[in-house]
C-alpha cells in the first residue's frame, strides 16, 4: 500500500470514528435497467430511480435526467423535457447533468438547442453505443461512446465516458470520467464561460432574487431570466474557499455545494473537482438562477480578461476530465464530510 492509500485509509477511519462526520449508513444496492428502445438506461438504487442516462433526439447531447434524492425528490429542472408549473423556461439547452463546451474550433456544443431546436452553427454530441453496462461491487457502471460532430456531420472529437453510480445511507454519488480524443485535427477550446460540466437544478434550489437577470449570450443577443423570489426558493452556494451566495461565480474552488429545501426535505448537491483536471482548482460558472457548472477552460470572463486558458488537444491526442456529484437528502453536508468525499474521489481515479 502506497503512502497516499495509507493516508486515505487513515482519513476514512478518523472520519467514521468522529461522531458520524464521514458518510454513514449501509451501502445501497444499484440496479441498471436497459431501456435502449426508449433511448435511456435507468439507474435504480434500493429499488428507487436515482437517474437515467438518456440521449433524446431534441437535446443534442446525452444527459443524466432526471436526478433524484434517496427520498425520490427530483433535483433537476423539468424544462424542456417535462413542463412543471412555476418553473422558468430560459436556456432550453440546460438539461439534467451534461458535459460539453461552447467553442471548439468555433463550433458551439454548449448552446445548441437554446432556441428549442437545432442551431445552424451548433455541434451535436451523438450517442454511439456502450462498452459496458454492469453492476459490480455495489456500483452501477456505464461506459459509453459518443461522437462530437459539427453542423456538417464531420467528427471533431470522439468521447469515451465512464460513469460510476453508488449510494450510501442518504447520499447518492455520480462519478464521471470523460476522455476526449481529437479525431478531426487539432482541437482548440477557445476561452469562453460557456462550459463545461453542468447541472440545471429545480427552481426550489435556485437562489432567491426579486430582480430579472439579463445575460449576454455567446451566440449574440441576450436572455432574460425572470425573478425567482418565491417562498419556496431556498438555494445557497458554499465553496471550499468559504465563499457563499452569488459571489461564488467565477471564483476557483476544489468543490462547490448548493443546499436548499424542496418541500420539507433538506437537500445538498455538491460537485467535486479532481486534482488531475485542467485548471484545478477549477473556475465555477455557478449562477443563482439554477445553472450549476464547472468550467476549467474559460478564465477570461471570470477574471475580466486578466487570465485565459485557451486549452487545446492536438490531433490524435486525448484529454480526460473527472467530476463527482453528491446528492444528499436530509441535511446539508459539512465541509468535513465534503472533504472526505473529495479526497476519496481524488484517490480513486
N, C-alpha and C positions, 0 to 999 in steps of 0.2 A: 504494500500500500504506500503510495507516494505521500509527500508532506501535505499536498492540497487535499487529498482524500481524508487524511487524518484530521486536518483542521475542520472539514465539513462534518465529519463524524462527531467531533468534539462539540461543534456548534449545535448539531442536532440534539445530542444528549443534554446539553446545557439548557436549550430552549424547552425541551419536553419536561425537564425537571423544575422549570421555573413557573409554577402555578399556571400551566397551560398556555404559556406565551407563544409557543410554537403551534403549528397546525395540530388539531386534536380531532378525535373521532375515528371510527373504523374506515378502512379502505372501502370505497364504493365499487359495486360491480358495474362494468361497462359492457354494453351490447351494441353492436353495429348492425343496422338493418339496411340491406342493399335495395334501394328503390330507384335504380337507374332508369327504369322506364318512365319515371316521373322527374328525372334529372336531379336526383338527390340521394344522399346516404344519411340516414338518421343515426344520431349518436344518443343512445339512451343510457342513463346512469341510475342504478337502483330502480329500473323499470319506468323511469320518467324521462321525457325528452329533455336533453340538455341543449342540443343544437343539431342542425342539418348542414352538411356540405352540399351545396346546390349550385347549379350552373344554368339559371334561367336565360332564355334567348334575349330578353329585353334588358338585361343588366350589363352585358358585355364583359363580364369577368366572373369567375367563381367567387362565391361568398359563403360565409357561415351565417345562416339565418333560419329561424330566429335563434336567439341565445337566451337561455333561461337560468334562473337560480335553482338551487336544490329544492326550493319550495314550489317551483313551477312558474314563477313570475317572469314574464318576458322583459328583458332589459334593453332590447334593441327597438328602434323606431319601426313602425309598420310600413309607412310610405316608402316607396311606391308600390310594394307588393301587396300590402294589406292596408286599407284605409281605416283609421281609427278616429273617432270623434275627438276634436280638440287638438290633434297633432298638426305640426307645421308641415308644409308641402314644399319647402325650399330644397334646393340641391338634390334633385332626384337621383343623382349618381352616388349618394351616400346610402349604402345598403348593407346592413348587418356588420360583419367584420370582413375586411378585404385587404389586399396589398397590391398597389400599382404606383404609377408616378406620372406627373403632369407634363414632363418634357423630356422625351427620349429621342434624340436626333430631330427635335421639333415636333414629334408626334405626341398628342395628349391622350394618355391612357387614364389619367385620373378623372377628367371631366367628361369623358364620353358617356352619353346618356343623360347629361344635365338638363336637357330640354325634354326628357322623356322618350327620346328616340335617338337613333344613331346620328352622331355628329360627323359631318363630312370629313373633317381632318382628324377625327378621333381614332385611336388604336383600340383593338379588341384583344382580350386575353381568352383564347379558345381552349376549352377543356378537351383534352385528347383521350384520356383514359387513366387507369390506375395500375400501378405496380403492385400494390398491396392494400388489402382491407382485412385487418385482423384484430383479434382480441388476445393480448398477451400480458402476463404479469400485472394484471389489474389496470391495464391501459387499453384504450381503443386506438389503433394506429391506422392512418390512411397515408399512403404515398401516391400523389397524383402528378400527372404530367400536363403541362399547359404550353401554349404557343402564343407569344406576343406578336401580333401581326399589324401592319399599317393599313391604311384605308384601301390599298390595292390588294390586300391579302398576302403580301410578302412578309415572311417571318423575319423579325428583328432579334428576338430573344427566345430561347427555349427555357422553360421553367420546370423544375422538379421541387415539389413541396412535400415536406413530411410533417404530419400533424399527429400530436400525442394528446389524447383526451383522458382525463382522470378526475377522480373526486375523493375527498376525504372529509368526513363529517359534513359540515355545511358549505364547504368550499368546492368549487368546480374549476378545473385548470385546463387551459389550452396552450400547448407549446407548438409554435410554428417555426420550421426551419426551411427557408426558401433559397434555392440556388438558381441564379440566373446565368445563362451562358449566351455570349454574343455570337449569334449564328448568321447575322446579316451584315457583318463587317464590324468596325469599331462602333461602340455604342456610347454616346455621351449623354449623361443625365444632367442636363443643364439646370443650373441653380434656380429653384422655384419653391415657394411654400407649399405647392400643391402635391403633397405626398405624405407618407408612403404606406404605413401600416395603420389603418383607420378603423374606428368603430363609430356608428351613429346610434346614440342611445335614445331610449324612450324619453318623452317630454318631462316626466317627473324627475329625471336625473339631470336635466338642464339646470343652469344657474339662473336664479330669478333676475329679471330685469323689467323695467317699466318703459323702456325705450326701444323703438325699432332699430335694427342694426343694418347699415348699408355696407356691403362688401364688394370690393373691386375684384373682378374675376380675371384670370389669366387670359381667357379666350376673348376678353373685351366686354365692356359694359359692367353693370353692377347687379347684385342680387340683394333684395331687401328681406331680412329675417324679422318677422313680426315679434313684437314684445311678448315675453312669456313671464308674467309676474303673478300667476295664479297661486293660490294657497298650496296646491299640490305639487308645485315645482320647488324642489328642495336640494338640488345638487350643489356640491362644492369640491373643488380640486385641492389636492395637497401633494407637493412634490417631495422627493428625497432630500431636497435642499431647504425644506421648511417654508417654501413659498405657497400661497393659497389663493383661491379665487381666480378671477380673470387674469391676474398678474402672472400666472404660470405660462401664458402664451409666449412663445419664442425663447423661453429660458431653456437651460440644459439641466438634465437630471437623470439619475440612474433608473428611477421609476416614478410613475405618477398614479395617484389614487383619486378616484371620483366616487364620492359617497353621497347617499341621499336615501329617501324613502319612497316606496311605491305602496300606497295604502298604509298599512301599519308595519310593513316589512322594511327593516333597515338593510341597505344593500351597499356593498363596496365592490367597485370594479377597478382593478389595478393592472397596469401594463408595466412589464419589466424590460428594460434594455439588456443587452448582453455585452460583456467586455470585448468580445471578438468583432463586434459590429463596427462599421464605419462611423466615425464621429462620436464614439462613446465617450462620455455620457451624451446622449442624443439631444437634439432640439425637439421641442414639443409644439405641434400645431394643434393645440387643445383650446377649443372655443367654448364659450358659455352656452351657445345655442344648441349644443348636443354633439358636435364633432369632436372626437377624442382621438387624436392622431399623433403618431411618432414620425418625425421626418429627419433622418440623418443626412440628407443630401441638399437641404435648402437653406443655407445660412444667411443669404443676402437679405431677405425680407425680415428675418428675425433679428438681425444686427444693424438694420438701417444702412446696409451696404458696406459695413466695415469689414465683414468677413465673407468668404464664399467657399463653396466646396467644389462644384463642377466635377463630380465624380464620373469616371468612365470605366468601361470594361473593354479591353482590346479584343479584336476579332479572335474567336476561338477560346477565349478565356472565360472564367467564371467568377462570380462573387456571391457570397452567402450572407443572408440576413436572418437573425434569430430573435423571436419575441415570445414572451409568456404573458398570458392573460389569466388573472384570478378573479372569479366572481364569488363573493362571499355573502351568505344570507344570515341575517340576524344581528350583525354587528359590523361596524367599520373596522378594518384591520388596523392594528397598531404599527408604528414604524418598525418595531422589533419583529413582528410577525412577517411584514413585507420583506424586510432584510433577509429573513430566513428563506423565504421563497426565492428571492433574487439570488442568494448565494447558492441555493440548491440548483437553480436553473443554470447558473454560470458553470457549476461543476459537472453538470450532466451532459452538456453538448460542447 
